[in-house]
Amino acid sequence: MKVVYTEKSQVLAARTAKKLGCPLSEVKYTKFPDGEQSIRIMDEDDQMIIIASTVDAESALQAILLLDACEGKETTLVLPYMGYARQDKKFNDGEPVSARAMARALSTGADRIFTINIHDTSILEHFRCPAKNLTIAPEIGAYINTMSLENPLILSPDEGAWEFAKGVAAVGKWDCDHLDKTRLSGSEVTMAPKHLEAKGRDCIIVDDIIATGGSMAKAAGMLLEQGAASVRAAGVHGVFASGGYIKLMQAGLLDIASSDTIERASSRITASVVIAEAVRK
């Protein structure tokens, strides 16, 4: 078994290979004068694991080329972060269902696929081979446990992410709630925990994705106004588009952590453990 990778998933690939106790194969990436990509796997095996977060168009193309390079091998594709996954519906006539298109393209040549906390598990139905979604909620809980907070309050930004937050909170048997929006006027909205009070609590907002950080930053500011002792954030996929990380820092969050599904300076949580376990099974 060998592990290969796209250029923007090198760290997670190395960690996964170490957990599996198998070699990490070198992949040579070059470009032709016209800009087209050239890929060559330097050391192959009968079983290949591809670690490929499709964070941009170039990464998605690299994943497709790696799949073709592994033709004839038993190939497992791991999509730690799947770009376009949030475009899972046709909102206007003439638009593609981008998540479906990507799933079809990325599953050609794969024997099985693993995703990590994908936006909507219904996307798995679009892959052309068996696909399973994995969660790193326990790993986020383990990271929070290292903070040695006495009685933290784990919060999801909305009711839809509450189950994910419960998975995080289960690690330390911490209190868990979701934020609830109350519209005060046409332009004014307040957010507060639905069932529990934030006052005097160390609050940690957890979510599967931190996109622009706007809603999370606003929620953090309101929690601090409500008397929260501190506010932190932990997410699976740290996209941080449009200056999202800076927004969160300016909102007064003490800590912002994400995983290595997207490799950032804030990637203090690894998905390699759950990936290795899934591959072994």
Sine and cosine of phi, psi and omega as CSV:
sin_phi,cos_phi,sin_psi,cos_psi,sin_omega,cos_omega
0.00,0.00,0.70,-0.71,0.05,-1.00
-0.77,-0.63,0.53,-0.85,0.05,-1.00
-0.95,-0.31,0.77,-0.63,0.11,-0.99
-0.84,-0.54,0.09,-1.00,-0.25,-0.97
-0.39,-0.92,0.40,-0.92,0.23,-0.97
-1.00,0.08,0.28,-0.96,-0.12,-0.99
-0.87,0.50,-0.52,0.86,-0.05,-1.00
-0.99,-0.11,0.25,0.97,0.07,-1.00
-0.78,-0.63,0.48,0.88,-0.07,-1.00
-0.92,0.39,-0.68,0.73,-0.07,-1.00
-0.91,0.42,-0.75,0.67,0.00,-1.00
-0.90,0.44,-0.62,0.79,0.03,-1.00
-0.89,0.46,-0.69,0.73,0.00,-1.00
-0.90,0.43,-0.66,0.75,0.01,-1.00
-0.92,0.39,-0.62,0.79,0.00,-1.00
-0.92,0.39,-0.69,0.72,0.03,-1.00
-0.87,0.50,-0.64,0.77,0.01,-1.00
-0.90,0.43,-0.68,0.74,0.02,-1.00
-0.91,0.42,-0.59,0.81,-0.01,-1.00
-0.98,0.18,-0.32,0.95,-0.06,-1.00
0.94,0.35,0.55,0.84,0.00,-1.00
-0.81,-0.59,0.30,-0.95,-0.07,-1.00
-0.94,0.35,0.48,-0.88,0.13,-0.99
-0.98,-0.20,0.90,-0.44,-0.06,-1.00
-0.99,0.14,0.61,-0.79,0.05,-1.00
-0.96,0.27,0.68,-0.73,0.09,-1.00
-0.86,-0.51,0.81,-0.59,0.01,-1.00
-1.00,-0.10,0.83,-0.56,0.02,-1.00
-0.92,-0.39,0.84,-0.54,0.09,-1.00
-0.68,-0.73,0.18,-0.98,0.05,-1.00
-0.78,-0.62,0.62,-0.78,0.09,-1.00
-0.97,0.24,0.27,-0.96,-0.01,-1.00
-0.83,0.56,-0.46,0.89,0.00,-1.00
-1.00,0.07,0.07,1.00,0.06,-1.00
1.00,-0.10,-0.15,0.99,0.01,-1.00
-0.94,0.35,0.57,-0.82,-0.06,-1.00
-1.00,0.09,0.55,-0.83,0.12,-0.99
-0.81,-0.59,0.76,-0.65,-0.04,-1.00
-0.80,-0.60,0.65,-0.76,0.10,-0.99
-0.62,-0.79,0.84,-0.54,0.09,-1.00
-0.99,0.10,0.85,-0.53,-0.14,-0.99
-0.99,0.12,-0.35,0.94,-0.05,-1.00
-0.56,-0.83,0.94,-0.33,-0.10,-1.00
-0.97,-0.23,0.20,-0.98,0.05,-1.00
-0.53,-0.85,0.12,-0.99,0.02,-1.00
-0.93,0.37,-0.44,0.90,0.04,-1.00
-0.87,-0.50,0.79,-0.62,-0.03,-1.00
-0.82,-0.57,0.69,-0.72,0.09,-1.00
-0.92,-0.39,0.85,-0.52,0.03,-1.00
-0.97,-0.26,0.86,-0.52,0.08,-1.00
-0.98,-0.21,0.91,-0.41,-0.16,-0.99
-0.54,-0.84,1.00,-0.09,0.17,-0.99
-0.99,0.17,0.85,-0.53,-0.05,-1.00
-1.00,-0.01,0.95,0.31,-0.08,-1.00
-0.98,0.21,-0.28,0.96,0.03,-1.00
-0.41,-0.91,0.04,-1.00,-0.07,-1.00
-0.89,0.45,-0.60,0.80,-0.01,-1.00
-0.91,0.41,-0.64,0.77,0.03,-1.00
-0.91,0.40,-0.64,0.77,0.03,-1.00
-0.89,0.45,-0.67,0.74,0.02,-1.00
-0.91,0.42,-0.65,0.76,0.04,-1.00
-0.87,0.50,-0.64,0.77,0.03,-1.00
-0.89,0.46,-0.69,0.72,0.01,-1.00
-0.89,0.45,-0.67,0.74,0.01,-1.00
-0.93,0.37,-0.61,0.79,0.05,-1.00
-0.90,0.44,-0.65,0.76,0.04,-1.00
-0.86,0.50,-0.67,0.74,0.00,-1.00
-0.93,0.36,-0.59,0.81,0.01,-1.00
-0.92,0.40,-0.43,0.90,-0.01,-1.00
-1.00,-0.03,0.25,0.97,0.00,-1.00
-0.81,0.58,0.71,-0.70,-0.01,-1.00
1.00,0.02,-0.12,0.99,0.05,-1.00
-0.98,-0.19,0.36,-0.93,0.18,-0.98
-0.98,0.20,0.92,-0.38,-0.21,-0.98
-0.88,-0.48,0.81,-0.59,0.12,-0.99
-0.95,-0.30,0.83,-0.55,0.05,-1.00
-0.97,-0.22,0.82,-0.57,0.07,-1.00
-0.95,-0.31,0.86,-0.51,0.05,-1.00
-0.95,-0.31,0.99,0.11,-0.04,-1.00
-0.85,0.53,-0.68,0.73,0.13,-0.99
-0.78,-0.63,0.82,-0.57,-0.01,-1.00
-0.96,-0.28,0.95,-0.33,0.07,-1.00
-0.89,0.45,0.48,-0.88,-0.01,-1.00
0.96,0.29,0.05,1.00,-0.04,-1.00
-0.90,0.43,-0.42,0.91,-0.01,-1.00
-0.99,0.15,-0.17,0.99,0.07,-1.00
-1.00,-0.09,0.92,0.40,-0.14,-0.99
-0.98,-0.18,0.16,0.99,0.02,-1.00
-0.65,-0.76,0.35,-0.94,0.13,-0.99
-1.00,-0.07,0.94,-0.33,-0.08,-1.00
-1.00,0.05,-0.47,0.88,0.01,-1.00
-0.66,-0.76,0.46,-0.89,0.06,-1.00
-0.83,0.55,0.63,-0.78,0.04,-1.00
1.00,0.03,-0.07,1.00,0.01,-1.00
-1.00,-0.05,0.51,-0.86,0.11,-0.99
-0.99,0.14,0.34,-0.94,0.27,-0.96
-1.00,0.02,1.00,-0.03,-0.20,-0.98
-0.87,0.49,-0.61,0.79,0.01,-1.00
-0.88,0.48,-0.64,0.76,0.02,-1.00
-0.91,0.41,-0.70,0.71,0.00,-1.00
-0.88,0.48,-0.68,0.73,0.01,-1.00
-0.92,0.40,-0.66,0.75,-0.01,-1.00
-0.88,0.48,-0.67,0.74,0.00,-1.00
-0.91,0.42,-0.69,0.72,-0.03,-1.00
-0.93,0.38,-0.64,0.77,-0.10,-1.00
-0.99,0.17,-0.19,0.98,-0.02,-1.00
-0.98,-0.18,-0.06,1.00,0.03,-1.00
-0.95,0.31,0.92,-0.39,-0.02,-1.00
0.98,-0.20,-0.15,0.99,0.01,-1.00
-1.00,-0.06,0.58,-0.82,0.08,-1.00
-1.00,0.01,-0.49,0.87,0.05,-1.00
-0.39,-0.92,0.38,-0.92,-0.03,-1.00
-0.71,-0.70,0.63,-0.78,0.14,-0.99
-0.86,-0.51,0.71,-0.71,0.14,-0.99
-0.90,-0.43,0.27,-0.96,0.02,-1.00
-0.87,-0.50,0.90,-0.44,0.04,-1.00
0.67,0.75,0.85,0.53,0.01,-1.00
-0.92,0.38,0.45,-0.89,-0.09,-1.00
-0.81,0.59,-0.71,0.71,-0.01,-1.00
-0.56,-0.83,0.83,-0.55,-0.07,-1.00
-0.91,0.40,-0.23,0.97,0.06,-1.00
-0.89,0.45,-0.36,0.93,0.02,-1.00
-0.89,0.45,-0.48,0.88,-0.03,-1.00
-0.84,0.54,-0.46,0.89,-0.03,-1.00
-0.92,0.39,-0.32,0.95,-0.04,-1.00
-1.00,0.08,-0.25,0.97,0.03,-1.00
-0.95,0.33,0.51,-0.86,-0.05,-1.00
-1.00,0.00,0.16,0.99,0.03,-1.00
-0.57,-0.82,0.19,-0.98,0.01,-1.00
-0.83,0.55,0.73,-0.68,-0.03,-1.00
-0.71,-0.71,0.62,-0.78,-0.03,-1.00
-0.70,-0.71,0.67,-0.74,0.05,-1.00
-0.99,-0.11,0.74,-0.67,0.02,-1.00
-0.95,-0.32,0.41,-0.91,0.04,-1.00
-0.85,-0.53,0.60,-0.80,0.09,-1.00
-0.93,-0.36,0.41,0.91,0.08,-1.00
-0.80,0.60,-0.70,0.72,0.03,-1.00
-0.88,0.47,-0.56,0.83,0.02,-1.00
-0.93,0.36,-0.59,0.81,0.07,-1.00
-0.92,0.39,-0.64,0.76,0.07,-1.00
-0.88,0.48,-0.65,0.76,0.02,-1.00
-0.90,0.43,-0.60,0.80,0.05,-1.00
-0.90,0.43,-0.70,0.71,0.02,-1.00
-0.87,0.49,-0.57,0.82,-0.01,-1.00
-0.88,0.47,-0.47,0.88,0.00,-1.00
-0.95,0.30,-0.23,0.97,-0.02,-1.00
-0.98,0.22,-0.26,0.97,0.01,-1.00
0.83,0.56,0.65,0.76,0.08,-1.00
-0.99,0.16,0.64,-0.77,-0.14,-0.99
-0.93,0.36,-0.72,0.70,-0.06,-1.00
-0.49,-0.87,0.92,0.39,-0.09,-1.00
-0.94,0.35,0.44,-0.90,0.08,-1.00
-0.95,-0.32,0.90,-0.44,0.00,-1.00
-1.00,0.01,0.80,-0.61,-0.08,-1.00
-0.80,-0.60,0.68,-0.73,0.20,-0.98
-0.99,-0.13,0.48,-0.88,-0.05,-1.00
-0.94,0.34,-0.30,0.95,0.03,-1.00
-0.38,-0.92,0.10,-1.00,-0.05,-1.00
-0.92,0.39,-0.49,0.87,-0.03,-1.00
-0.90,0.44,-0.49,0.87,-0.02,-1.00
-0.99,-0.14,0.16,0.99,-0.08,-1.00
-0.91,0.42,-0.63,0.77,0.00,-1.00
-0.89,0.46,-0.63,0.77,0.06,-1.00
-0.88,0.47,-0.71,0.70,0.01,-1.00
-0.88,0.48,-0.61,0.79,0.04,-1.00
-0.89,0.46,-0.60,0.80,0.05,-1.00
-0.90,0.44,-0.60,0.80,0.07,-1.00
-0.93,0.37,-0.74,0.68,-0.08,-1.00
-0.91,0.41,-0.45,0.89,-0.04,-1.00
-0.88,0.47,-0.45,0.89,-0.03,-1.00
-0.86,0.52,-0.71,0.70,-0.02,-1.00
-0.94,-0.33,0.16,0.99,-0.07,-1.00
0.80,0.60,0.70,0.72,-0.03,-1.00
-1.00,0.04,0.31,-0.95,0.11,-0.99
-0.91,0.41,0.56,-0.83,-0.05,-1.00
-0.62,-0.78,0.63,-0.77,0.00,-1.00
-0.45,-0.89,0.12,-0.99,0.11,-0.99
-0.85,-0.53,0.46,-0.89,0.02,-1.00
-0.98,0.22,0.60,-0.80,-0.03,-1.00
-0.82,-0.57,0.73,-0.68,-0.01,-1.00
-1.00,-0.03,0.70,-0.71,0.11,-0.99
-0.83,-0.56,0.85,-0.52,0.00,-1.00
-1.00,0.10,0.88,-0.47,-0.01,-1.00
-1.00,0.03,-0.49,0.87,0.02,-1.00
-0.36,-0.93,-0.11,-0.99,0.00,-1.00
-0.89,0.46,-0.40,0.92,-0.06,-1.00
-0.83,-0.55,-0.05,1.00,-0.09,-1.00
-0.87,-0.49,0.81,-0.59,0.00,-1.00
-0.76,-0.64,0.66,-0.75,0.09,-1.00
-0.89,-0.46,0.51,-0.86,0.02,-1.00
-0.82,-0.57,0.68,-0.73,0.02,-1.00
-0.42,-0.91,0.39,-0.92,0.09,-1.00
-0.83,0.56,0.64,-0.77,-0.07,-1.00
-0.92,0.39,-0.69,0.72,-0.15,-0.99
-0.90,-0.44,-0.40,0.92,-0.10,-1.00
-0.88,-0.48,0.32,-0.95,0.03,-1.00
-1.00,-0.08,0.59,-0.81,0.03,-1.00
-1.00,0.05,-0.31,0.95,-0.11,-0.99
-0.84,0.55,0.80,-0.59,0.04,-1.00
0.97,0.23,0.06,1.00,-0.07,-1.00
-0.97,-0.24,0.51,-0.86,0.19,-0.98
-1.00,0.10,0.94,-0.33,-0.10,-0.99
-0.99,-0.16,0.66,-0.75,0.06,-1.00
-0.79,-0.61,0.91,-0.42,0.03,-1.00
-1.00,0.05,0.83,-0.56,-0.02,-1.00
-0.86,-0.52,0.58,-0.82,0.00,-1.00
-0.40,-0.92,0.27,-0.96,0.02,-1.00
-0.97,0.26,-0.48,0.88,-0.03,-1.00
-0.61,-0.79,0.68,-0.73,0.16,-0.99
-0.94,-0.34,0.98,-0.18,-0.11,-0.99
-0.99,0.10,-1.00,0.04,0.03,-1.00
-1.00,-0.07,-0.25,0.97,0.02,-1.00
0.98,0.20,-0.01,1.00,-0.08,-1.00
-0.88,0.47,-0.79,0.61,-0.02,-1.00
-0.91,0.43,-0.64,0.77,-0.01,-1.00
-0.92,0.40,-0.63,0.77,0.03,-1.00
-0.90,0.43,-0.67,0.74,0.02,-1.00
-0.90,0.44,-0.67,0.74,0.02,-1.00
-0.90,0.44,-0.65,0.76,0.00,-1.00
-0.88,0.48,-0.70,0.72,0.02,-1.00
-0.87,0.49,-0.66,0.75,-0.01,-1.00
-0.94,0.34,-0.60,0.80,0.04,-1.00
-0.90,0.45,-0.64,0.77,0.05,-1.00
-0.91,0.41,-0.62,0.79,0.07,-1.00
-0.90,0.44,-0.52,0.86,0.00,-1.00
-0.99,0.13,0.06,1.00,0.11,-0.99
0.99,-0.15,0.22,0.98,0.04,-1.00
-0.87,0.50,0.67,-0.75,0.01,-1.00
-0.92,0.39,-0.58,0.81,0.04,-1.00
-0.30,-0.95,0.34,-0.94,0.06,-1.00
-0.72,-0.69,0.75,-0.67,0.06,-1.00
-0.78,-0.62,0.21,-0.98,0.03,-1.00
-0.68,-0.73,0.60,-0.80,0.08,-1.00
-0.60,-0.80,0.81,-0.58,-0.01,-1.00
-0.72,-0.69,0.34,-0.94,0.04,-1.00
-0.96,0.29,-0.86,0.50,-0.09,-1.00
-0.97,-0.25,0.94,-0.35,0.01,-1.00
-1.00,-0.01,1.00,0.05,0.01,-1.00
-0.97,0.22,-0.75,0.66,0.05,-1.00
0.80,0.60,0.70,0.72,0.03,-1.00
-0.94,0.33,0.41,-0.91,0.07,-1.00
0.81,0.59,0.68,0.74,0.03,-1.00
0.94,0.33,0.51,0.86,-0.08,-1.00
-0.86,0.51,-0.63,0.78,-0.02,-1.00
-0.90,0.43,-0.68,0.74,0.00,-1.00
-0.90,0.44,-0.64,0.77,0.03,-1.00
-0.84,0.55,-0.69,0.73,-0.03,-1.00
-0.93,0.37,-0.65,0.76,0.05,-1.00
-0.88,0.47,-0.68,0.74,-0.02,-1.00
-0.93,0.36,-0.39,0.92,0.01,-1.00
-0.98,0.19,-0.11,0.99,0.09,-1.00
0.99,-0.14,0.24,0.97,0.04,-1.00
-0.94,0.34,0.68,-0.73,-0.02,-1.00
-0.98,0.19,-0.47,0.88,-0.05,-1.00
-0.48,-0.88,0.65,-0.76,0.05,-1.00
-0.76,-0.65,0.91,-0.42,-0.04,-1.00
-0.83,-0.56,0.57,-0.82,0.09,-1.00
-0.66,-0.75,-0.01,-1.00,-0.02,-1.00
-0.97,-0.23,0.05,-1.00,0.00,-1.00
-1.00,0.03,0.29,0.96,0.17,-0.99
-0.90,0.44,-0.53,0.85,0.21,-0.98
-0.82,-0.57,0.86,-0.51,-0.16,-0.99
-0.99,0.16,0.93,-0.36,-0.04,-1.00
-0.74,-0.67,0.17,-0.99,0.12,-0.99
-0.90,0.43,-0.41,0.91,-0.01,-1.00
-1.00,0.05,0.08,1.00,-0.07,-1.00
-0.98,0.20,0.99,0.17,-0.02,-1.00
-0.97,-0.23,0.10,0.99,0.02,-1.00
-0.83,-0.56,0.71,-0.71,-0.04,-1.00
-0.94,-0.35,0.60,-0.80,0.07,-1.00
-1.00,-0.06,0.00,1.00,-0.10,-0.99
-0.89,0.45,-0.55,0.84,-0.04,-1.00
-0.89,0.45,-0.77,0.63,-0.04,-1.00
-0.94,0.33,-0.53,0.85,0.06,-1.00
-0.91,0.42,-0.74,0.68,0.00,-1.00
-0.88,0.48,-0.66,0.75,0.01,-1.00
-0.89,0.46,-0.68,0.74,-0.01,-1.00
-0.91,0.40,-0.65,0.76,0.01,-1.00
-0.91,0.42,-0.68,0.74,0.02,-1.00
-0.87,0.50,-0.65,0.76,-0.03,-1.00
-0.93,0.36,0.00,0.00,0.00,0.00
